[in-house]
Amino acid sequence: MSDETNSTLLYGLEQRIPPLPAFFSALQHVLAGLVGIITPPLIIGATLGLGEWMPWLISMSLLASGIGTFLQSSRVWGVGAGMICMQGTSFAFLGVAIAGGMWVKGQGGTAQDVMAMLFGVNFVAALVPIIISRFIEPLKRIFTPIITGSVIALIGISLIKVSVNNWCGGVQAKDFGSMSNIGLGAGTLAAIVLLSCAKNRWLRLSSVVVGIALGCIAAALVGKFHFSGTGDTWFRLPALFPFGFQFNSAIFLPVALVSLVCILEAVGDLTANCLISHQPIDNSAFRSRLKGGILADGICCMIAAMLGAFPNTTFAQNNGVIQMTGVASRFVGRYIGVILILLGVFPPFGEILRQIPLPVLGGATMVMFGCVVAAGIRIITQNPLTRRDMLIVGLAFGFGMGVEAVPAFLAHFPPIIANLFGSAATCGGFVAIVLNLIIPQEKTVIANDARSNDDRAESL
């Protein structure tokens, strides 16, 4: 790989990185993804009345995410993408998990019955990405740059909505959108941008950590940061299927369908990761990474179910961190995995990070999520867009952003449809796939493809 190609990276994909900068880089990934990992179990637990088990759900979510992230970066026996692919609890399963839990409660089930059923179903549903990973080559027509780029851009746009809500103080905040909240987020964002533009590699490496630290100091000075202790439990020993194992086919079907949809999001995230890490996205090596990444997704979901955590997926947040810090070394992924595992088995550490003020996190993640959108656009525009491509991208963005902006659009559809296509990425991605399959290729494109095939044949 040329020096020019690597110029924006401080550490390339296969470059070893010293422990100290590796730790700082890993910590920034953890800070970017921490809220995303612990929020789904908080929402599901609160809705289903699992308050007693909430600390367990949070700890096991962090532990499962750490194991999955370590697998993804290590790529042992073809398992994993061999990149910094941070695993985290998926938001896509919120609707089906809550619906399944409510059904169990309606049958007279206890909180433990609810979790035994949900984790049993999730364990079996994890077979979906594992099986699909074996058929990546035949499915390559679906995973075109137009489709994957649209999906990753829509994921980034959805994440920006989360970032803005946090920046304003959180949806439940009484002072939502106050000038103090806006100021804290803006100050954090400005610090990260300035540090990430610095020529000094240490400043760039630690831009997110330093920016968040400065934001926390500012929050404490204005009375927005109150440290409330670390809890009573210092160590949490994991157990396999701690609530037992139950299964119901009626609950399984929607969970399996959501697992199928999540594969499309994972492909978008992995494609963006390859692009940002300066890896090809159109050859057999790329498809091998996709195969390993989706396989690791499935295995990680199985591990999560066994530990008592909800399904995991590849996060898009870390793509923004890679772009900001210039560190693509896959060995950082192992550090991320170890940190998350420690946060899972030693709850006080995670509790400290969880208390970072939301406006500070919102300002910090705005930078990263914006980079995710930019990565998606870069994938879409790597080749000149034809009229057909413009139509596919336009409708994918139209439908995706439409259901995100007006959720009531799907209000009168069956609940399973609303759950599957209620997010920008899944709805827009589905529209892009359908249009790509039914709209015929333009003649000039077909002719160019044939000419390039002839040229390759002559060169052989």
Secondary structure, DSSP 8 states (H G I E B T S, - for coil): --HHHHTT-SB-TT----HHHHHHHHHHHHHHHHHHHHHHHHHHHHHHT-GGGHHHHHHHHHHHHHHHHHHHHH-BTTBS-SS---EEE-GGGHHHHHHHHHHHHHTT--HHHHHHHHHHHHHHHTHHHHHHGGGTTTTTTTS-HHHHHHHHHHHHHHHHHHHHHHHTT-TT-TTTT-HHHHHHHHHHHHHHHHHHT-SSHHHHHTHHHHHHHHHHHHHHHTT--------S-------SSTT-----HHHHHHHHHHHHHHHHHHHHHHHHHHHHTT--SSSHHHHHHHHHHHHHHHHHHHHHHHHT---EEE-SHHHHHHHHH-B--THHHHHHHHHHHHHHHSHHHHHHHHTS-HHHHHHHHHHHHHHHHHHHHHHHTTS---HHHHHHHHHHHHHHHHHHH-GGGGTTS-HHHHHHS-SHHHHHHHHHHHHHHHS---HHHHHHHHHHHHHHHHH-
